[in-house]
């Protein structure tokens, strides 16, 4: 399947009929490289990571016709050539509503095959079944809260010039968090709300400028994954940290939340996928 950079063939922003049975053709890829070219990311990427999706509206039928439910987690590698457009994924997942499957393992295998094909790389799929729902918990991002700062804001588009470091200070390692990240869907204009965690090692980043920079996405039109890569790239270029990771947890829409994570240093693995209060 060929990705369409301009979304001209996507159902995003258009009325759509929900399918009655399994239809993998609904999945729509978006090539990552066009937006990466826009921010000067050609050749070897300065990061690795993943997009962590959680799907809360997943149901299918067993072979006797009885509905089954689960929460699905999809882990799409950041170096996959394509993202998956979110409305197409919602429609695809709903195409299972009247589809009979032998087991949740059969569903997991089919999800993995279809999503990997569209992303152009291996996508991990995890299912949480109802008997494990009670073990799910809420959490918050660890780190120093930027939102405590009493600042004046005049610009609501991303401005890397707002970023700076304390050039005469020693190198530190620090984690900063803000709940004030908001951007807009580039097709529908609908608001996308998120909390973001920035971990770095380097000269101290000026916190007021960083908060202004993050708030600057408020009128910006990009998909979640693209916003996080822009944040990562701007901080890396301007502040020049030795280590950097950016992790955003976006609020749910249509039963899906998307949580992009980009990093340039090895850690213990993926960040926590515990749901936040706003999700």
C-alpha positions as CSV (number, residue, x, y, z in Angstrom):
1,X,0.0,0.0,0.0
2,X,1.4,3.4,-1.0
3,X,1.3,6.2,1.6
4,X,-0.4,9.4,0.6
5,X,1.4,12.4,2.1
6,X,-1.4,14.9,1.4
7,X,-4.1,12.7,2.9
8,X,-6.1,13.2,-0.3
9,X,-7.4,9.7,-0.2
10,X,-8.0,9.5,3.5
11,X,-11.4,9.4,5.2
12,X,-10.2,11.8,7.8
13,X,-12.6,14.7,8.1
14,X,-15.2,13.0,5.9
15,X,-18.5,11.2,6.8
16,X,-17.9,7.5,6.9
17,X,-20.0,4.4,7.1
18,X,-18.9,2.0,9.8
19,X,-18.2,-1.5,8.3
20,X,-20.0,-4.5,9.6
21,X,-17.2,-7.1,9.1
22,X,-13.4,-7.3,8.9
23,X,-11.9,-5.0,6.3
24,X,-8.1,-4.4,6.4
25,X,-8.3,-2.2,3.3
26,X,-9.6,0.6,5.6
27,X,-6.2,1.1,7.1
28,X,-4.5,4.3,5.7
29,X,-0.8,5.0,5.8
30,X,0.9,8.4,6.1
31,X,4.5,8.6,5.0
32,X,6.7,10.0,7.8
33,X,9.4,11.4,5.6
34,X,7.6,14.5,4.1
35,X,7.2,16.1,7.6
36,X,10.8,15.0,8.5
37,X,12.1,16.8,5.4
38,X,10.2,19.9,6.6
39,X,12.2,20.0,9.8
40,X,15.5,18.9,8.1
41,X,15.6,15.3,9.1
42,X,17.1,13.4,6.2
43,X,19.4,10.4,6.3
44,X,20.1,8.9,9.7
45,X,17.5,9.9,12.3
46,X,18.8,11.6,15.4
47,X,16.4,9.5,17.6
48,X,14.7,6.1,17.9
49,X,11.5,5.3,19.7
50,X,7.9,4.3,19.2
51,X,4.3,5.4,18.9
52,X,2.4,3.7,21.7
53,X,-1.3,3.4,20.8
54,X,-4.1,2.3,23.2
55,X,-7.4,1.2,21.7
56,X,-10.3,1.0,24.2
57,X,-13.1,0.2,21.9
58,X,-12.2,-3.3,20.6
59,X,-14.8,-6.0,20.3
60,X,-15.3,-9.1,18.2
61,X,-17.4,-12.3,18.2
62,X,-16.3,-15.8,19.3
63,X,-17.2,-18.7,17.1
64,X,-20.6,-19.0,18.8
65,X,-21.4,-15.4,18.1
66,X,-20.9,-14.1,21.7
67,X,-19.2,-10.6,21.8
68,X,-15.7,-10.4,23.3
69,X,-13.9,-7.2,24.4
70,X,-10.3,-6.2,25.1
71,X,-8.0,-3.2,25.3
72,X,-5.3,-3.3,22.6
73,X,-1.9,-1.7,22.7
74,X,0.0,-1.1,19.4
75,X,3.7,-0.2,19.4
76,X,4.7,1.3,16.1
77,X,8.5,1.8,15.7
78,X,9.6,5.3,15.0
79,X,11.7,4.2,12.1
80,X,8.8,2.6,10.3
81,X,8.3,4.4,6.9
82,X,4.6,5.1,7.6
83,X,2.3,6.2,10.4
84,X,-1.2,4.8,10.6
85,X,-4.0,7.5,10.2
86,X,-6.1,7.4,13.3
87,X,-9.6,7.5,11.8
88,X,-8.7,4.7,9.5
89,X,-7.5,2.6,12.4
90,X,-10.8,3.3,14.3
91,X,-12.8,2.2,11.3
92,X,-10.6,-0.9,10.9
93,X,-11.0,-1.9,14.5
94,X,-14.8,-1.5,14.3
95,X,-14.8,-3.8,11.3
96,X,-14.2,-6.6,13.8
97,X,-17.5,-5.9,15.6
98,X,-19.4,-8.6,13.7
99,X,-16.4,-10.8,12.8
100,X,-16.1,-14.2,14.3
101,X,-12.7,-15.4,15.5
102,X,-11.5,-18.6,17.1
103,X,-9.6,-16.8,19.9
104,X,-8.1,-13.6,21.1
105,X,-4.7,-15.0,19.9
106,X,-6.1,-15.2,16.4
107,X,-7.2,-11.6,16.7
108,X,-3.8,-10.5,18.0
109,X,-2.0,-12.2,15.1
110,X,-4.3,-10.6,12.5
111,X,-3.9,-7.1,14.0
112,X,-0.1,-7.6,14.0
113,X,-0.1,-8.7,10.4
114,X,-2.3,-5.9,9.1
115,X,-0.7,-3.0,11.1
116,X,2.8,-4.2,10.2
117,X,1.9,-4.2,6.5
118,X,0.6,-0.7,6.6
119,X,3.4,0.7,8.8
120,X,6.0,-1.0,6.7
121,X,7.7,-2.4,9.8
122,X,6.9,-4.8,12.6
123,X,4.2,-3.6,14.9
124,X,3.8,-5.1,18.4
125,X,0.3,-5.9,19.5
126,X,-0.7,-6.6,23.1
127,X,-4.2,-7.4,24.3
128,X,-5.5,-6.8,27.9
129,X,-8.5,-9.0,28.5
130,X,-11.3,-8.2,31.0
131,X,-9.9,-10.4,33.7
132,X,-6.9,-8.0,33.9
133,X,-8.9,-4.8,33.7
134,X,-8.9,-4.4,37.5
135,X,-5.1,-4.3,37.5
136,X,-5.0,-1.1,35.3
137,X,-4.1,2.1,37.1
138,X,-3.7,5.8,36.6
139,X,-0.3,7.4,36.8
140,X,1.3,10.8,36.2
141,X,4.6,11.6,34.5
142,X,7.5,12.0,36.9
143,X,9.5,15.3,36.7
144,X,9.6,18.9,37.7
145,X,6.4,20.7,36.6
146,X,7.0,23.6,34.2
147,X,3.4,24.8,34.6
148,X,4.2,26.3,38.0
149,X,5.9,29.2,36.3
150,X,4.0,32.4,36.1
151,X,4.9,33.5,32.6
152,X,3.5,35.9,29.9
153,X,2.8,34.3,26.6
154,X,2.3,36.1,23.3
155,X,3.1,33.6,20.6
156,X,1.0,30.5,19.8
157,X,3.1,28.9,17.0
158,X,6.3,26.9,17.6
159,X,9.3,29.2,17.9
160,X,12.7,27.5,18.5
161,X,14.1,31.0,19.4
162,X,12.3,30.7,22.7
163,X,14.7,27.9,23.7
164,X,18.0,28.6,25.4
165,X,20.4,27.1,28.0
166,X,22.5,28.5,30.9
167,X,25.7,28.5,29.0
168,X,28.0,29.0,32.0
169,X,26.3,26.3,34.1
170,X,27.6,22.7,34.7
171,X,26.0,19.8,33.0
172,X,22.9,18.4,34.8
173,X,20.4,15.6,34.2
174,X,16.8,16.7,34.6
175,X,13.2,15.7,33.8
176,X,10.6,18.4,33.1
177,X,6.9,17.9,32.6
178,X,4.1,20.1,31.2
179,X,0.4,19.4,30.9
180,X,-0.1,22.5,28.6
181,X,0.7,21.0,25.2
182,X,-2.1,21.5,22.7
183,X,-1.9,21.2,18.9
184,X,-4.5,20.7,16.2
185,X,-5.3,18.0,13.7
186,X,-4.0,19.2,10.3
187,X,-7.1,18.0,8.5
188,X,-10.1,18.6,10.8
189,X,-8.7,21.4,13.0
190,X,-9.8,19.5,16.1
191,X,-7.7,20.2,19.2
192,X,-5.3,17.6,20.4
193,X,-4.4,17.8,24.1
194,X,-1.3,16.2,25.8
195,X,1.1,16.1,28.7
196,X,4.8,16.0,27.7
197,X,7.8,14.8,29.6
198,X,11.3,16.0,28.5
199,X,14.4,14.2,30.0
200,X,17.8,15.5,29.1
201,X,21.4,15.7,30.2
202,X,23.3,18.9,29.4
203,X,23.6,22.5,30.3
204,X,20.4,23.6,32.1
205,X,17.5,24.5,29.8
206,X,15.9,27.8,30.6
207,X,12.5,26.6,31.9
208,X,10.4,29.7,31.2
209,X,11.5,29.6,27.5
210,X,10.9,25.9,27.2
211,X,7.3,26.4,28.6
212,X,6.7,29.2,26.1
213,X,8.0,27.0,23.3
214,X,5.6,24.2,24.3
215,X,2.6,26.5,24.6
216,X,3.6,27.8,21.2
217,X,2.1,24.6,19.6
218,X,-1.4,25.8,20.7
219,X,-2.4,26.9,17.2
220,X,-0.1,24.5,15.3
221,X,-1.5,22.0,12.9
222,X,0.4,18.6,12.9
223,X,-0.2,15.0,13.9
224,X,0.9,13.9,17.4
225,X,3.9,12.0,16.1
226,X,5.1,15.0,14.0
227,X,4.7,17.4,17.0
228,X,6.9,15.3,19.2
229,X,9.6,14.9,16.5
230,X,9.6,18.7,16.0
231,X,9.9,19.3,19.8
232,X,12.8,16.8,19.9
233,X,14.6,18.2,16.9
234,X,14.3,21.8,18.1
235,X,15.5,21.1,21.6
236,X,18.4,19.0,20.2
237,X,19.5,21.7,17.8
238,X,19.2,24.7,20.0
239,X,20.0,23.4,23.5
240,X,22.5,20.7,22.3
241,X,21.9,18.2,25.2
242,X,24.1,15.1,25.5
243,X,21.0,13.0,26.1
244,X,17.4,13.8,25.2
245,X,14.0,12.1,25.3
246,X,10.6,13.5,24.6
247,X,7.4,11.6,25.5
248,X,3.9,12.9,25.0
249,X,0.7,11.3,26.2
250,X,-2.3,12.6,24.2
251,X,-5.9,12.4,25.4
252,X,-8.2,9.9,23.9
253,X,-10.3,10.5,20.8
254,X,-12.6,7.9,19.2
255,X,-11.5,5.3,21.7
256,X,-7.8,5.8,20.8
257,X,-4.9,7.5,22.4
258,X,-1.5,8.0,20.8
259,X,1.7,8.5,22.8
260,X,4.8,9.2,20.8
261,X,8.2,8.7,22.4
262,X,11.5,9.8,20.8
263,X,15.0,9.4,22.5
264,X,18.6,9.4,21.5
265,X,20.0,7.3,24.4
266,X,19.5,3.7,25.6
267,X,17.2,3.3,28.5
268,X,15.5,0.3,30.1
269,X,13.0,0.1,27.3
270,X,9.7,1.7,26.4
271,X,8.4,4.4,28.9
272,X,5.5,3.6,31.1
273,X,2.2,3.1,29.3
274,X,0.1,3.8,32.4
275,X,-2.9,5.9,31.6
276,X,-3.0,9.5,32.8
277,X,-6.1,11.1,34.4
278,X,-7.1,13.0,31.3
279,X,-6.8,9.9,29.1
